[in-house]
Amino acid sequence: MGIELPLASMTTAEKLEALDALWNDLSRAPDVIESPAWHGEVLAERGQATDERFVDWEEVKQQVRERLR
């Protein structure tokens, strides 16, 4: 099924509206669309980067107490 949209004559707002309608329809059935393997890899990398930026709350409290002594 080939769908042709009049992209050349559509405004940016109309294109975004069409994109939004497509996304809303696709997101109703997330099980139908399989994420590529690289999505998982990117999420894992970002998770590791996030873990490195945060410190355990108990550890922070201990550090503050030591500075205040």
mmCIF file of the N, C-alpha and C atoms, coordinates in Angstrom:
data_MODEL
# 
_entry.id   MODEL 
# 
loop_
_atom_site.group_PDB 
_atom_site.id 
_atom_site.type_symbol 
_atom_site.label_atom_id 
_atom_site.label_alt_id 
_atom_site.label_comp_id 
_atom_site.label_asym_id 
_atom_site.label_entity_id 
_atom_site.label_seq_id 
_atom_site.pdbx_PDB_ins_code 
_atom_site.Cartn_x 
_atom_site.Cartn_y 
_atom_site.Cartn_z 
_atom_site.occupancy 
_atom_site.B_iso_or_equiv 
_atom_site.pdbx_formal_charge 
_atom_site.auth_seq_id 
_atom_site.auth_comp_id 
_atom_site.auth_asym_id 
_atom_site.auth_atom_id 
_atom_site.pdbx_PDB_model_num 
ATOM 1   N N  . MET A 1 1  ? 0.843  -1.174 0.000  1.00 0.00 ? 1  MET A N  1 
ATOM 2   C CA . MET A 1 1  ? 0.000  0.000  0.000  1.00 0.00 ? 1  MET A CA 1 
ATOM 3   C C  . MET A 1 1  ? 0.886  1.235  0.000  1.00 0.00 ? 1  MET A C  1 
ATOM 4   N N  . GLY A 1 2  ? 0.853  1.985  -1.045 1.00 0.00 ? 2  GLY A N  1 
ATOM 5   C CA . GLY A 1 2  ? 1.637  3.208  -1.105 1.00 0.00 ? 2  GLY A CA 1 
ATOM 6   C C  . GLY A 1 2  ? 0.767  4.410  -0.797 1.00 0.00 ? 2  GLY A C  1 
ATOM 7   N N  . ILE A 1 3  ? 1.166  5.145  0.200  1.00 0.00 ? 3  ILE A N  1 
ATOM 8   C CA . ILE A 1 3  ? 0.419  6.342  0.583  1.00 0.00 ? 3  ILE A CA 1 
ATOM 9   C C  . ILE A 1 3  ? 1.226  7.550  0.157  1.00 0.00 ? 3  ILE A C  1 
ATOM 10  N N  . GLU A 1 4  ? 0.577  8.434  -0.543 1.00 0.00 ? 4  GLU A N  1 
ATOM 11  C CA . GLU A 1 4  ? 1.241  9.659  -0.963 1.00 0.00 ? 4  GLU A CA 1 
ATOM 12  C C  . GLU A 1 4  ? 0.609  10.833 -0.244 1.00 0.00 ? 4  GLU A C  1 
ATOM 13  N N  . LEU A 1 5  ? 1.441  11.598 0.402  1.00 0.00 ? 5  LEU A N  1 
ATOM 14  C CA . LEU A 1 5  ? 0.990  12.805 1.081  1.00 0.00 ? 5  LEU A CA 1 
ATOM 15  C C  . LEU A 1 5  ? 1.471  14.014 0.293  1.00 0.00 ? 5  LEU A C  1 
ATOM 16  N N  . PRO A 1 6  ? 0.691  15.061 0.263  1.00 0.00 ? 6  PRO A N  1 
ATOM 17  C CA . PRO A 1 6  ? 1.109  16.278 -0.458 1.00 0.00 ? 6  PRO A CA 1 
ATOM 18  C C  . PRO A 1 6  ? 2.118  17.088 0.364  1.00 0.00 ? 6  PRO A C  1 
ATOM 19  N N  . LEU A 1 7  ? 3.255  16.468 0.653  1.00 0.00 ? 7  LEU A N  1 
ATOM 20  C CA . LEU A 1 7  ? 4.231  17.090 1.547  1.00 0.00 ? 7  LEU A CA 1 
ATOM 21  C C  . LEU A 1 7  ? 4.696  18.459 1.071  1.00 0.00 ? 7  LEU A C  1 
ATOM 22  N N  . ALA A 1 8  ? 4.872  18.614 -0.222 1.00 0.00 ? 8  ALA A N  1 
ATOM 23  C CA . ALA A 1 8  ? 5.370  19.890 -0.748 1.00 0.00 ? 8  ALA A CA 1 
ATOM 24  C C  . ALA A 1 8  ? 4.397  21.031 -0.478 1.00 0.00 ? 8  ALA A C  1 
ATOM 25  N N  . SER A 1 9  ? 3.114  20.715 -0.417 1.00 0.00 ? 9  SER A N  1 
ATOM 26  C CA . SER A 1 9  ? 2.136  21.775 -0.205 1.00 0.00 ? 9  SER A CA 1 
ATOM 27  C C  . SER A 1 9  ? 1.657  21.883 1.247  1.00 0.00 ? 9  SER A C  1 
ATOM 28  N N  . MET A 1 10 ? 2.148  20.994 2.101  1.00 0.00 ? 10 MET A N  1 
ATOM 29  C CA . MET A 1 10 ? 1.741  21.024 3.514  1.00 0.00 ? 10 MET A CA 1 
ATOM 30  C C  . MET A 1 10 ? 2.596  22.020 4.287  1.00 0.00 ? 10 MET A C  1 
ATOM 31  N N  . THR A 1 11 ? 1.965  22.683 5.246  1.00 0.00 ? 11 THR A N  1 
ATOM 32  C CA . THR A 1 11 ? 2.718  23.582 6.117  1.00 0.00 ? 11 THR A CA 1 
ATOM 33  C C  . THR A 1 11 ? 3.450  22.735 7.162  1.00 0.00 ? 11 THR A C  1 
ATOM 34  N N  . THR A 1 12 ? 4.383  23.362 7.840  1.00 0.00 ? 12 THR A N  1 
ATOM 35  C CA . THR A 1 12 ? 5.094  22.662 8.909  1.00 0.00 ? 12 THR A CA 1 
ATOM 36  C C  . THR A 1 12 ? 4.118  22.202 9.984  1.00 0.00 ? 12 THR A C  1 
ATOM 37  N N  . ALA A 1 13 ? 3.167  23.034 10.317 1.00 0.00 ? 13 ALA A N  1 
ATOM 38  C CA . ALA A 1 13 ? 2.170  22.673 11.326 1.00 0.00 ? 13 ALA A CA 1 
ATOM 39  C C  . ALA A 1 13 ? 1.362  21.452 10.886 1.00 0.00 ? 13 ALA A C  1 
ATOM 40  N N  . GLU A 1 14 ? 0.992  21.393 9.624  1.00 0.00 ? 14 GLU A N  1 
ATOM 41  C CA . GLU A 1 14 ? 0.231  20.244 9.100  1.00 0.00 ? 14 GLU A CA 1 
ATOM 42  C C  . GLU A 1 14 ? 1.076  18.972 9.121  1.00 0.00 ? 14 GLU A C  1 
ATOM 43  N N  . LYS A 1 15 ? 2.350  19.112 8.780  1.00 0.00 ? 15 LYS A N  1 
ATOM 44  C CA . LYS A 1 15 ? 3.240  17.949 8.808  1.00 0.00 ? 15 LYS A CA 1 
ATOM 45  C C  . LYS A 1 15 ? 3.400  17.425 10.234 1.00 0.00 ? 15 LYS A C  1 
ATOM 46  N N  . LEU A 1 16 ? 3.561  18.344 11.184 1.00 0.00 ? 16 LEU A N  1 
ATOM 47  C CA . LEU A 1 16 ? 3.681  17.931 12.589 1.00 0.00 ? 16 LEU A CA 1 
ATOM 48  C C  . LEU A 1 16 ? 2.396  17.300 13.093 1.00 0.00 ? 16 LEU A C  1 
ATOM 49  N N  . GLU A 1 17 ? 1.267  17.811 12.635 1.00 0.00 ? 17 GLU A N  1 
ATOM 50  C CA . GLU A 1 17 ? -0.024 17.248 13.016 1.00 0.00 ? 17 GLU A CA 1 
ATOM 51  C C  . GLU A 1 17 ? -0.160 15.818 12.476 1.00 0.00 ? 17 GLU A C  1 
ATOM 52  N N  . ALA A 1 18 ? 0.260  15.607 11.236 1.00 0.00 ? 18 ALA A N  1 
ATOM 53  C CA . ALA A 1 18 ? 0.217  14.272 10.637 1.00 0.00 ? 18 ALA A CA 1 
ATOM 54  C C  . ALA A 1 18 ? 1.164  13.330 11.374 1.00 0.00 ? 18 ALA A C  1 
ATOM 55  N N  . LEU A 1 19 ? 2.344  13.819 11.697 1.00 0.00 ? 19 LEU A N  1 
ATOM 56  C CA . LEU A 1 19 ? 3.320  13.024 12.439 1.00 0.00 ? 19 LEU A CA 1 
ATOM 57  C C  . LEU A 1 19 ? 2.765  12.636 13.802 1.00 0.00 ? 19 LEU A C  1 
ATOM 58  N N  . ASP A 1 20 ? 2.127  13.579 14.480 1.00 0.00 ? 20 ASP A N  1 
ATOM 59  C CA . ASP A 1 20 ? 1.530  13.331 15.784 1.00 0.00 ? 20 ASP A CA 1 
ATOM 60  C C  . ASP A 1 20 ? 0.423  12.276 15.683 1.00 0.00 ? 20 ASP A C  1 
ATOM 61  N N  . ALA A 1 21 ? -0.407 12.371 14.654 1.00 0.00 ? 21 ALA A N  1 
ATOM 62  C CA . ALA A 1 21 ? -1.490 11.395 14.465 1.00 0.00 ? 21 ALA A CA 1 
ATOM 63  C C  . ALA A 1 21 ? -0.926 10.000 14.221 1.00 0.00 ? 21 ALA A C  1 
ATOM 64  N N  . LEU A 1 22 ? 0.127  9.916  13.406 1.00 0.00 ? 22 LEU A N  1 
ATOM 65  C CA . LEU A 1 22 ? 0.766  8.617  13.155 1.00 0.00 ? 22 LEU A CA 1 
ATOM 66  C C  . LEU A 1 22 ? 1.364  8.044  14.437 1.00 0.00 ? 22 LEU A C  1 
ATOM 67  N N  . TRP A 1 23 ? 2.083  8.884  15.176 1.00 0.00 ? 23 TRP A N  1 
ATOM 68  C CA . TRP A 1 23 ? 2.713  8.420  16.414 1.00 0.00 ? 23 TRP A CA 1 
ATOM 69  C C  . TRP A 1 23 ? 1.680  7.943  17.423 1.00 0.00 ? 23 TRP A C  1 
ATOM 70  N N  . ASN A 1 24 ? 0.601  8.703  17.573 1.00 0.00 ? 24 ASN A N  1 
ATOM 71  C CA . ASN A 1 24 ? -0.457 8.311  18.500 1.00 0.00 ? 24 ASN A CA 1 
ATOM 72  C C  . ASN A 1 24 ? -1.058 6.966  18.117 1.00 0.00 ? 24 ASN A C  1 
ATOM 73  N N  . ASP A 1 25 ? -1.248 6.751  16.829 1.00 0.00 ? 25 ASP A N  1 
ATOM 74  C CA . ASP A 1 25 ? -1.808 5.479  16.371 1.00 0.00 ? 25 ASP A CA 1 
ATOM 75  C C  . ASP A 1 25 ? -0.828 4.334  16.615 1.00 0.00 ? 25 ASP A C  1 
ATOM 76  N N  . LEU A 1 26 ? 0.434  4.541  16.281 1.00 0.00 ? 26 LEU A N  1 
ATOM 77  C CA . LEU A 1 26 ? 1.445  3.493  16.473 1.00 0.00 ? 26 LEU A CA 1 
ATOM 78  C C  . LEU A 1 26 ? 1.655  3.166  17.947 1.00 0.00 ? 26 LEU A C  1 
ATOM 79  N N  . SER A 1 27 ? 1.587  4.164  18.805 1.00 0.00 ? 27 SER A N  1 
ATOM 80  C CA . SER A 1 27 ? 1.865  3.946  20.228 1.00 0.00 ? 27 SER A CA 1 
ATOM 81  C C  . SER A 1 27 ? 0.734  3.212  20.950 1.00 0.00 ? 27 SER A C  1 
ATOM 82  N N  . ARG A 1 28 ? -0.401 3.042  20.292 1.00 0.00 ? 28 ARG A N  1 
ATOM 83  C CA . ARG A 1 28 ? -1.500 2.281  20.912 1.00 0.00 ? 28 ARG A CA 1 
ATOM 84  C C  . ARG A 1 28 ? -1.184 0.792  20.989 1.00 0.00 ? 28 ARG A C  1 
ATOM 85  N N  . ALA A 1 29 ? -0.279 0.319  20.152 1.00 0.00 ? 29 ALA A N  1 
ATOM 86  C CA . ALA A 1 29 ? 0.076  -1.103 20.125 1.00 0.00 ? 29 ALA A CA 1 
ATOM 87  C C  . ALA A 1 29 ? 1.590  -1.251 20.140 1.00 0.00 ? 29 ALA A C  1 
ATOM 88  N N  . PRO A 1 30 ? 2.241  -0.956 21.289 1.00 0.00 ? 30 PRO A N  1 
ATOM 89  C CA . PRO A 1 30 ? 3.710  -0.985 21.332 1.00 0.00 ? 30 PRO A CA 1 
ATOM 90  C C  . PRO A 1 30 ? 4.298  -2.375 21.092 1.00 0.00 ? 30 PRO A C  1 
ATOM 91  N N  . ASP A 1 31 ? 3.522  -3.425 21.327 1.00 0.00 ? 31 ASP A N  1 
ATOM 92  C CA . ASP A 1 31 ? 4.036  -4.785 21.125 1.00 0.00 ? 31 ASP A CA 1 
ATOM 93  C C  . ASP A 1 31 ? 4.238  -5.115 19.651 1.00 0.00 ? 31 ASP A C  1 
ATOM 94  N N  . VAL A 1 32 ? 3.594  -4.376 18.775 1.00 0.00 ? 32 VAL A N  1 
ATOM 95  C CA . VAL A 1 32 ? 3.675  -4.641 17.346 1.00 0.00 ? 32 VAL A CA 1 
ATOM 96  C C  . VAL A 1 32 ? 5.009  -4.173 16.775 1.00 0.00 ? 32 VAL A C  1 
ATOM 97  N N  . ILE A 1 33 ? 5.581  -3.145 17.382 1.00 0.00 ? 33 ILE A N  1 
ATOM 98  C CA . ILE A 1 33 ? 6.828  -2.567 16.877 1.00 0.00 ? 33 ILE A CA 1 
ATOM 99  C C  . ILE A 1 33 ? 7.980  -3.044 17.741 1.00 0.00 ? 33 ILE A C  1 
ATOM 100 N N  . GLU A 1 34 ? 8.913  -3.723 17.131 1.00 0.00 ? 34 GLU A N  1 
ATOM 101 C CA . GLU A 1 34 ? 10.070 -4.229 17.865 1.00 0.00 ? 34 GLU A CA 1 
ATOM 102 C C  . GLU A 1 34 ? 11.190 -3.197 17.844 1.00 0.00 ? 34 GLU A C  1 
ATOM 103 N N  . SER A 1 35 ? 11.720 -2.888 19.014 1.00 0.00 ? 35 SER A N  1 
ATOM 104 C CA . SER A 1 35 ? 12.834 -1.946 19.089 1.00 0.00 ? 35 SER A CA 1 
ATOM 105 C C  . SER A 1 35 ? 14.100 -2.603 18.564 1.00 0.00 ? 35 SER A C  1 
ATOM 106 N N  . PRO A 1 36 ? 14.904 -1.852 17.827 1.00 0.00 ? 36 PRO A N  1 
ATOM 107 C CA . PRO A 1 36 ? 16.171 -2.412 17.360 1.00 0.00 ? 36 PRO A CA 1 
ATOM 108 C C  . PRO A 1 36 ? 17.122 -2.651 18.533 1.00 0.00 ? 36 PRO A C  1 
ATOM 109 N N  . ALA A 1 37 ? 18.050 -3.551 18.359 1.00 0.00 ? 37 ALA A N  1 
ATOM 110 C CA . ALA A 1 37 ? 18.985 -3.922 19.427 1.00 0.00 ? 37 ALA A CA 1 
ATOM 111 C C  . ALA A 1 37 ? 19.772 -2.711 19.934 1.00 0.00 ? 37 ALA A C  1 
ATOM 112 N N  . TRP A 1 38 ? 20.094 -1.782 19.044 1.00 0.00 ? 38 TRP A N  1 
ATOM 113 C CA . TRP A 1 38 ? 20.900 -0.642 19.472 1.00 0.00 ? 38 TRP A CA 1 
ATOM 114 C C  . TRP A 1 38 ? 20.158 0.239  20.464 1.00 0.00 ? 38 TRP A C  1 
ATOM 115 N N  . HIS A 1 39 ? 18.826 0.202  20.496 1.00 0.00 ? 39 HIS A N  1 
ATOM 116 C CA . HIS A 1 39 ? 18.094 0.969  21.510 1.00 0.00 ? 39 HIS A CA 1 
ATOM 117 C C  . HIS A 1 39 ? 18.474 0.489  22.906 1.00 0.00 ? 39 HIS A C  1 
ATOM 118 N N  . GLY A 1 40 ? 18.503 -0.832 23.083 1.00 0.00 ? 40 GLY A N  1 
ATOM 119 C CA . GLY A 1 40 ? 18.877 -1.399 24.378 1.00 0.00 ? 40 GLY A CA 1 
ATOM 120 C C  . GLY A 1 40 ? 20.288 -1.030 24.762 1.00 0.00 ? 40 GLY A C  1 
ATOM 121 N N  . GLU A 1 41 ? 21.180 -1.026 23.776 1.00 0.00 ? 41 GLU A N  1 
ATOM 122 C CA . GLU A 1 41 ? 22.575 -0.666 24.039 1.00 0.00 ? 41 GLU A CA 1 
ATOM 123 C C  . GLU A 1 41 ? 22.694 0.790  24.493 1.00 0.00 ? 41 GLU A C  1 
ATOM 124 N N  . VAL A 1 42 ? 21.980 1.682  23.833 1.00 0.00 ? 42 VAL A N  1 
ATOM 125 C CA . VAL A 1 42 ? 22.015 3.099  24.200 1.00 0.00 ? 42 VAL A CA 1 
ATOM 126 C C  . VAL A 1 42 ? 21.444 3.296  25.601 1.00 0.00 ? 42 VAL A C  1 
ATOM 127 N N  . LEU A 1 43 ? 20.336 2.629  25.898 1.00 0.00 ? 43 LEU A N  1 
ATOM 128 C CA . LEU A 1 43 ? 19.749 2.747  27.232 1.00 0.00 ? 43 LEU A CA 1 
ATOM 129 C C  . LEU A 1 43 ? 20.699 2.235  28.306 1.00 0.00 ? 43 LEU A C  1 
ATOM 130 N N  . ALA A 1 44 ? 21.396 1.135  28.032 1.00 0.00 ? 44 ALA A N  1 
ATOM 131 C CA . ALA A 1 44 ? 22.348 0.596  29.000 1.00 0.00 ? 44 ALA A CA 1 
ATOM 132 C C  . ALA A 1 44 ? 23.493 1.579  29.237 1.00 0.00 ? 44 ALA A C  1 
ATOM 133 N N  . GLU A 1 45 ? 24.007 2.179  28.155 1.00 0.00 ? 45 GLU A N  1 
ATOM 134 C CA . GLU A 1 45 ? 25.087 3.164  28.283 1.00 0.00 ? 45 GLU A CA 1 
ATOM 135 C C  . GLU A 1 45 ? 24.638 4.362  29.103 1.00 0.00 ? 45 GLU A C  1 
ATOM 136 N N  . ARG A 1 46 ? 23.452 4.835  28.823 1.00 0.00 ? 46 ARG A N  1 
ATOM 137 C CA . ARG A 1 46 ? 22.942 6.007  29.557 1.00 0.00 ? 46 ARG A CA 1 
ATOM 138 C C  . ARG A 1 46 ? 22.673 5.663  31.006 1.00 0.00 ? 46 ARG A C  1 
ATOM 139 N N  . GLY A 1 47 ? 22.228 4.452  31.260 1.00 0.00 ? 47 GLY A N  1 
ATOM 140 C CA . GLY A 1 47 ? 22.004 4.030  32.634 1.00 0.00 ? 47 GLY A CA 1 
ATOM 141 C C  . GLY A 1 47 ? 23.292 4.003  33.419 1.00 0.00 ? 47 GLY A C  1 
ATOM 142 N N  . GLN A 1 48 ? 24.374 3.517  32.794 1.00 0.00 ? 48 GLN A N  1 
ATOM 143 C CA . GLN A 1 48 ? 25.671 3.488  33.465 1.00 0.00 ? 48 GLN A CA 1 
ATOM 144 C C  . GLN A 1 48 ? 26.166 4.913  33.724 1.00 0.00 ? 48 GLN A C  1 
ATOM 145 N N  . ALA A 1 49 ? 25.985 5.791  32.754 1.00 0.00 ? 49 ALA A N  1 
ATOM 146 C CA . ALA A 1 49 ? 26.426 7.176  32.922 1.00 0.00 ? 49 ALA A CA 1 
ATOM 147 C C  . ALA A 1 49 ? 25.644 7.839  34.051 1.00 0.00 ? 49 ALA A C  1 
ATOM 148 N N  . THR A 1 50 ? 24.377 7.534  34.159 1.00 0.00 ? 50 THR A N  1 
ATOM 149 C CA . THR A 1 50 ? 23.548 8.107  35.224 1.00 0.00 ? 50 THR A CA 1 
ATOM 150 C C  . THR A 1 50 ? 23.988 7.575  36.573 1.00 0.00 ? 50 THR A C  1 
ATOM 151 N N  . ASP A 1 51 ? 24.258 6.282  36.665 1.00 0.00 ? 51 ASP A N  1 
ATOM 152 C CA . ASP A 1 51 ? 24.688 5.686  37.928 1.00 0.00 ? 51 ASP A CA 1 
ATOM 153 C C  . ASP A 1 51 ? 25.971 6.328  38.435 1.00 0.00 ? 51 ASP A C  1 
ATOM 154 N N  . GLU A 1 52 ? 26.835 6.734  37.531 1.00 0.00 ? 52 GLU A N  1 
ATOM 155 C CA . GLU A 1 52 ? 28.111 7.329  37.916 1.00 0.00 ? 52 GLU A CA 1 
ATOM 156 C C  . GLU A 1 52 ? 27.937 8.733  38.477 1.00 0.00 ? 52 GLU A C  1 
ATOM 157 N N  . ARG A 1 53 ? 26.852 9.398  38.167 1.00 0.00 ? 53 ARG A N  1 
ATOM 158 C CA . ARG A 1 53 ? 26.652 10.778 38.606 1.00 0.00 ? 53 ARG A CA 1 
ATOM 159 C C  . ARG A 1 53 ? 25.953 10.879 39.945 1.00 0.00 ? 53 ARG A C  1 
ATOM 160 N N  . PHE A 1 54 ? 25.384 9.805  40.420 1.00 0.00 ? 54 PHE A N  1 
ATOM 161 C CA . PHE A 1 54 ? 24.628 9.857  41.660 1.00 0.00 ? 54 PHE A CA 1 
ATOM 162 C C  . PHE A 1 54 ? 25.358 9.139  42.784 1.00 0.00 ? 54 PHE A C  1 
ATOM 163 N N  . VAL A 1 55 ? 25.174 9.659  43.986 1.00 0.00 ? 55 VAL A N  1 
ATOM 164 C CA . VAL A 1 55 ? 25.809 9.091  45.167 1.00 0.00 ? 55 VAL A CA 1 
ATOM 165 C C  . VAL A 1 55 ? 24.696 8.665  46.121 1.00 0.00 ? 55 VAL A C  1 
ATOM 166 N N  . ASP A 1 56 ? 24.919 7.577  46.815 1.00 0.00 ? 56 ASP A N  1 
ATOM 167 C CA . ASP A 1 56 ? 23.952 7.078  47.782 1.00 0.00 ? 56 ASP A CA 1 
ATOM 168 C C  . ASP A 1 56 ? 23.661 8.153  48.833 1.00 0.00 ? 56 ASP A C  1 
ATOM 169 N N  . TRP A 1 57 ? 22.400 8.329  49.203 1.00 0.00 ? 57 TRP A N  1 
ATOM 170 C CA . TRP A 1 57 ? 21.976 9.363  50.134 1.00 0.00 ? 57 TRP A CA 1 
ATOM 171 C C  . TRP A 1 57 ? 22.658 9.218  51.489 1.00 0.00 ? 57 TRP A C  1 
ATOM 172 N N  . GLU A 1 58 ? 22.773 8.000  51.979 1.00 0.00 ? 58 GLU A N  1 
ATOM 173 C CA . GLU A 1 58 ? 23.438 7.788  53.269 1.00 0.00 ? 58 GLU A CA 1 
ATOM 174 C C  . GLU A 1 58 ? 24.900 8.228  53.207 1.00 0.00 ? 58 GLU A C  1 
ATOM 175 N N  . GLU A 1 59 ? 25.538 7.973  52.089 1.00 0.00 ? 59 GLU A N  1 
ATOM 176 C CA . GLU A 1 59 ? 26.935 8.374  51.907 1.00 0.00 ? 59 GLU A CA 1 
ATOM 177 C C  . GLU A 1 59 ? 27.059 9.897  51.902 1.00 0.00 ? 59 GLU A C  1 
ATOM 178 N N  . VAL A 1 60 ? 26.136 10.581 51.250 1.00 0.00 ? 60 VAL A N  1 
ATOM 179 C CA . VAL A 1 60 ? 26.147 12.043 51.212 1.00 0.00 ? 60 VAL A CA 1 
ATOM 180 C C  . VAL A 1 60 ? 25.972 12.607 52.620 1.00 0.00 ? 60 VAL A C  1 
ATOM 181 N N  . LYS A 1 61 ? 25.030 12.078 53.358 1.00 0.00 ? 61 LYS A N  1 
ATOM 182 C CA . LYS A 1 61 ? 24.810 12.564 54.723 1.00 0.00 ? 61 LYS A CA 1 
ATOM 183 C C  . LYS A 1 61 ? 26.068 12.381 55.570 1.00 0.00 ? 61 LYS A C  1 
ATOM 184 N N  . GLN A 1 62 ? 26.743 11.255 55.414 1.00 0.00 ? 62 GLN A N  1 
ATOM 185 C CA . GLN A 1 62 ? 27.954 11.005 56.167 1.00 0.00 ? 62 GLN A CA 1 
ATOM 186 C C  . GLN A 1 62 ? 29.048 12.016 55.780 1.00 0.00 ? 62 GLN A C  1 
ATOM 187 N N  . GLN A 1 63 ? 29.181 12.291 54.511 1.00 0.00 ? 63 GLN A N  1 
ATOM 188 C CA . GLN A 1 63 ? 30.179 13.259 54.054 1.00 0.00 ? 63 GLN A CA 1 
ATOM 189 C C  . GLN A 1 63 ? 29.904 14.654 54.625 1.00 0.00 ? 63 GLN A C  1 
ATOM 190 N N  . VAL A 1 64 ? 28.633 15.048 54.643 1.00 0.00 ? 64 VAL A N  1 
ATOM 191 C CA . VAL A 1 64 ? 28.267 16.355 55.204 1.00 0.00 ? 64 VAL A CA 1 
ATOM 192 C C  . VAL A 1 64 ? 28.584 16.404 56.680 1.00 0.00 ? 64 VAL A C  1 
ATOM 193 N N  . ARG A 1 65 ? 28.252 15.352 57.407 1.00 0.00 ? 65 ARG A N  1 
ATOM 194 C CA . ARG A 1 65 ? 28.538 15.310 58.844 1.00 0.00 ? 65 ARG A CA 1 
ATOM 195 C C  . ARG A 1 65 ? 30.038 15.444 59.107 1.00 0.00 ? 65 ARG A C  1 
ATOM 196 N N  . GLU A 1 66 ? 30.841 14.785 58.282 1.00 0.00 ? 66 GLU A N  1 
ATOM 197 C CA . GLU A 1 66 ? 32.288 14.844 58.457 1.00 0.00 ? 66 GLU A CA 1 
ATOM 198 C C  . GLU A 1 66 ? 32.819 16.250 58.176 1.00 0.00 ? 66 GLU A C  1 
ATOM 199 N N  . ARG A 1 67 ? 32.257 16.919 57.202 1.00 0.00 ? 67 ARG A N  1 
ATOM 200 C CA . ARG A 1 67 ? 32.694 18.290 56.887 1.00 0.00 ? 67 ARG A CA 1 
ATOM 201 C C  . ARG A 1 67 ? 32.322 19.266 57.991 1.00 0.00 ? 67 ARG A C  1 
ATOM 202 N N  . LEU A 1 68 ? 31.199 19.001 58.657 1.00 0.00 ? 68 LEU A N  1 
ATOM 203 C CA . LEU A 1 68 ? 30.726 19.912 59.690 1.00 0.00 ? 68 LEU A CA 1 
ATOM 204 C C  . LEU A 1 68 ? 31.473 19.727 61.010 1.00 0.00 ? 68 LEU A C  1 
ATOM 205 N N  . ARG A 1 69 ? 32.218 18.675 61.165 1.00 0.00 ? 69 ARG A N  1 
ATOM 206 C CA . ARG A 1 69 ? 32.956 18.442 62.417 1.00 0.00 ? 69 ARG A CA 1 
ATOM 207 C C  . ARG A 1 69 ? 34.191 19.275 62.486 1.00 0.00 ? 69 ARG A C  1 
# 
